Amino acid sequence: KTAQEIADRFLENLDVASVFGYEFPVLSRSNQAVSLLLHMVRHMFEGGIGLRQLCDWMVFVAVEGVHFEDEVCPVLKRCLLTFAKVSTRACTQFLGLDPDCCRWCDDVDKIACELYMYSIFHCGNMGSASTETMGSLFTDEKAMGINTSPIKSLIGKINRLTYKNFPFVEKCKIFLPLFWIFLPLRYFVRSIFGYRPKKSLKKTVRAAKKQRALFDELHLFEI
């Protein structure tokens, strides 16, 4: 909620950038940081954060690093600070980011960074739909903050997938339980005929547990 409140006020605090003599409005440094982090969070839930999203964050930190402690960190203390710290520390530990430009993340546990990178390479958006990527089905961002079970999270995601592909159901919710059966069954049938990659439910649930443990470590749902 706090991140959304900040995002809703993005346009109230704009800076002006100049490139090749042309000036145009841009988000302030702190709002750019929140925007990038929210984008990474969305990827993390929808299909897994990819290495390119982390690289985007690393470039931003490298360019704006000198301003972070004074301008960006005070805003991130309201939300996403731990996520920002772990993301940045992972960049220094594994991707060659200069640690001197981001001493504000030195207190991050290296194990958290290792879990983070494991998630990127095994559950992330790396151009292939792996079984572990499917674990995001059981880690619903709208339910994690209230400790909803993986099964309830799955149902929540199926509901939103139903509303997206079959909009009439949102007005006639009596049909919703039918899609709890129809959508998984359709996926299963398509897998049999080779239209979808085959998945192991056991491996998917196991991957989901790892993802949820990482999300708890990142404190994504704590203000």
C-alpha positions as CSV (number, residue, x, y, z in Angstrom):
1,K,0.0,0.0,0.0
2,T,2.8,2.5,0.9
3,A,4.6,1.8,-2.4
4,Q,1.3,2.4,-4.3
5,E,0.8,5.7,-2.4
6,I,4.2,6.8,-3.5
7,A,3.6,5.7,-7.1
8,D,0.2,7.6,-7.2
9,R,2.1,10.8,-6.5
10,F,5.0,10.3,-9.1
11,L,3.8,13.2,-11.3
12,E,3.8,15.6,-8.4
13,N,7.6,15.6,-8.1
14,L,9.2,15.7,-11.5
15,D,12.7,16.7,-12.5
16,V,14.0,18.0,-15.8
17,A,16.6,16.1,-17.8
18,S,18.5,17.4,-20.8
19,V,19.8,15.2,-23.6
20,F,21.4,16.7,-26.8
21,G,20.0,20.0,-26.0
22,Y,16.4,18.7,-25.5
23,E,14.8,19.0,-22.1
24,F,12.0,16.8,-20.9
25,P,10.4,15.9,-17.6
26,V,11.6,12.7,-15.7
27,L,10.8,11.1,-12.4
28,S,12.9,12.2,-9.4
29,R,15.7,9.9,-8.3
30,S,13.8,8.5,-5.5
31,N,10.7,7.9,-7.6
32,Q,12.8,6.3,-10.3
33,A,14.1,3.9,-7.7
34,V,10.6,3.0,-6.5
35,S,9.4,2.6,-10.1
36,L,12.3,0.2,-11.0
37,L,11.8,-1.8,-7.8
38,L,8.0,-2.1,-8.4
39,H,8.8,-3.3,-11.9
40,M,11.2,-5.9,-10.5
41,V,8.6,-7.1,-8.0
42,R,6.0,-7.5,-10.7
43,H,8.4,-9.7,-12.7
44,M,9.2,-11.7,-9.6
45,F,5.5,-12.6,-9.1
46,E,4.4,-12.9,-12.8
47,G,7.1,-15.2,-14.0
48,G,10.3,-14.6,-12.0
49,I,12.7,-11.7,-12.1
50,G,15.3,-11.9,-14.8
51,L,18.9,-11.0,-15.0
52,R,18.2,-8.1,-17.2
53,Q,15.9,-6.5,-14.6
54,L,18.7,-6.8,-12.1
55,C,21.2,-5.3,-14.5
56,D,18.8,-2.3,-15.1
57,W,18.8,-1.7,-11.3
58,M,22.6,-2.1,-11.2
59,V,23.1,0.6,-13.9
60,F,20.7,2.9,-12.0
61,V,22.6,2.5,-8.8
62,A,26.0,2.9,-10.5
63,V,24.9,6.2,-12.1
64,E,23.0,7.6,-9.1
65,G,24.9,5.9,-6.3
66,V,26.4,9.1,-4.8
67,H,22.8,10.5,-4.2
68,F,21.4,7.3,-2.7
69,E,21.9,7.7,1.0
70,D,20.7,11.3,1.0
71,E,17.9,11.3,-1.5
72,V,16.7,7.7,-2.2
73,C,17.1,5.7,1.0
74,P,14.9,8.0,3.1
75,V,12.0,7.3,0.6
76,L,12.8,3.6,0.4
77,K,12.6,3.3,4.2
78,R,8.9,3.6,3.8
79,C,8.8,0.6,1.5
80,L,11.1,-1.8,-0.4
81,L,14.3,-0.8,1.3
82,T,15.3,-4.4,2.1
83,F,14.5,-5.5,-1.4
84,A,16.7,-2.6,-2.7
85,K,19.5,-3.6,-0.4
86,V,19.5,-7.2,-1.3
87,S,19.3,-6.4,-5.0
88,T,22.2,-4.0,-4.8
89,R,24.3,-6.3,-2.6
90,A,23.8,-9.1,-5.1
91,C,25.1,-6.8,-7.8
92,T,28.3,-6.1,-5.9
93,Q,28.7,-9.8,-4.9
94,F,28.0,-11.4,-8.3
95,L,27.8,-8.8,-11.1
96,G,30.8,-6.5,-10.4
97,L,29.1,-3.4,-9.1
98,D,31.6,-1.2,-7.3
99,P,30.9,-1.6,-3.5
100,D,32.1,1.9,-2.8
101,C,29.1,3.5,-4.5
102,C,26.6,1.7,-2.3
103,R,27.9,1.2,1.2
104,W,24.3,1.6,2.4
105,C,23.8,-2.1,1.6
106,D,26.8,-3.5,3.4
107,D,24.8,-5.0,6.2
108,V,22.9,-7.5,3.9
109,D,23.5,-11.1,4.6
110,K,25.4,-12.9,1.8
111,I,23.1,-15.9,2.1
112,A,20.1,-13.7,1.2
113,C,22.0,-12.6,-1.9
114,E,22.6,-16.3,-2.8
115,L,19.0,-17.1,-2.5
116,Y,18.1,-14.1,-4.6
117,M,20.5,-15.1,-7.4
118,Y,19.3,-18.7,-7.2
119,S,15.7,-17.4,-7.7
120,I,16.8,-15.5,-10.8
121,F,18.6,-18.4,-12.5
122,H,16.1,-21.2,-11.5
123,C,12.8,-19.4,-11.3
124,G,13.4,-16.2,-13.2
125,N,12.3,-14.9,-16.6
126,M,15.3,-16.2,-18.5
127,G,13.6,-17.0,-21.8
128,S,12.2,-20.4,-20.9
129,A,9.2,-21.6,-18.9
130,S,10.7,-24.0,-16.3
131,T,8.8,-26.0,-13.7
132,E,10.4,-23.8,-11.0
133,T,9.1,-20.6,-12.7
134,M,5.6,-22.0,-12.3
135,G,6.1,-21.8,-8.6
136,S,4.9,-18.1,-8.9
137,L,1.4,-19.5,-9.4
138,F,1.4,-20.4,-5.7
139,T,3.0,-17.1,-4.5
140,D,0.3,-14.5,-4.9
141,E,1.4,-11.0,-4.2
142,K,-2.1,-9.9,-3.2
143,A,-2.3,-12.7,-0.5
144,M,1.3,-13.1,0.8
145,G,1.0,-10.1,3.2
146,I,-1.8,-11.8,5.1
147,N,-0.2,-15.3,5.2
148,T,-2.6,-16.9,2.8
149,S,-1.9,-20.5,2.0
150,P,-0.4,-21.5,-1.4
151,I,-3.6,-23.1,-2.5
152,K,-5.6,-20.0,-1.8
153,S,-3.0,-18.0,-3.6
154,L,-3.3,-20.3,-6.6
155,I,-7.1,-19.8,-6.6
156,G,-6.6,-16.1,-6.4
157,K,-4.4,-16.1,-9.5
158,I,-6.8,-18.4,-11.4
159,N,-9.6,-15.9,-10.5
160,R,-7.7,-13.0,-12.0
161,L,-6.7,-15.0,-15.0
162,T,-10.3,-15.9,-15.5
163,Y,-11.4,-12.2,-15.3
164,K,-8.7,-11.3,-17.8
165,N,-9.6,-13.9,-20.4
166,F,-13.3,-14.2,-19.7
167,P,-14.5,-10.7,-18.6
168,F,-18.2,-11.7,-18.3
169,V,-17.3,-13.9,-15.3
170,E,-16.5,-10.8,-13.2
171,K,-20.2,-9.8,-13.5
172,C,-21.5,-13.4,-13.2
173,K,-19.2,-14.8,-10.4
174,I,-21.5,-17.8,-10.0
175,F,-19.5,-19.3,-12.9
176,L,-16.1,-18.7,-11.3
177,P,-15.8,-22.2,-9.6
178,L,-16.2,-23.8,-13.1
179,F,-13.0,-22.1,-14.2
180,W,-11.1,-23.4,-11.2
181,I,-11.5,-26.8,-12.9
182,F,-11.5,-25.6,-16.6
183,L,-8.3,-23.6,-16.7
184,P,-6.0,-26.3,-15.0
185,L,-7.7,-29.0,-17.1
186,R,-7.2,-27.0,-20.3
187,Y,-3.5,-26.6,-19.4
188,F,-3.2,-30.3,-18.7
189,V,-4.8,-31.2,-22.1
190,R,-2.6,-28.8,-23.9
191,S,0.4,-30.3,-22.2
192,I,-0.6,-33.8,-23.4
193,F,-0.8,-32.6,-27.0
194,G,2.5,-30.7,-26.7
195,Y,1.0,-27.2,-26.9
196,R,2.4,-26.5,-23.4
197,P,5.5,-27.8,-21.6
198,K,4.8,-30.5,-19.2
199,K,5.0,-29.6,-15.5
200,S,5.5,-31.5,-12.3
201,L,3.1,-30.4,-9.6
202,K,5.4,-31.7,-6.9
203,K,8.4,-29.7,-8.2
204,T,6.2,-26.6,-8.8
205,V,4.9,-26.6,-5.2
206,R,8.5,-27.2,-3.9
207,A,9.7,-24.2,-6.0
208,A,6.8,-22.1,-4.6
209,K,7.9,-22.8,-1.1
210,K,11.4,-21.6,-1.9
211,Q,10.0,-18.5,-3.5
212,R,7.8,-17.7,-0.5
213,A,10.8,-18.1,1.8
214,L,12.8,-15.6,-0.3
215,F,9.9,-13.2,-0.3
216,D,9.8,-13.4,3.5
217,E,13.5,-12.7,3.5
218,L,13.0,-9.6,1.3
219,H,10.2,-8.2,3.5
220,L,8.3,-7.2,0.4
221,F,5.0,-6.9,2.3
222,E,6.1,-5.1,5.4
223,I,5.9,-1.3,5.9
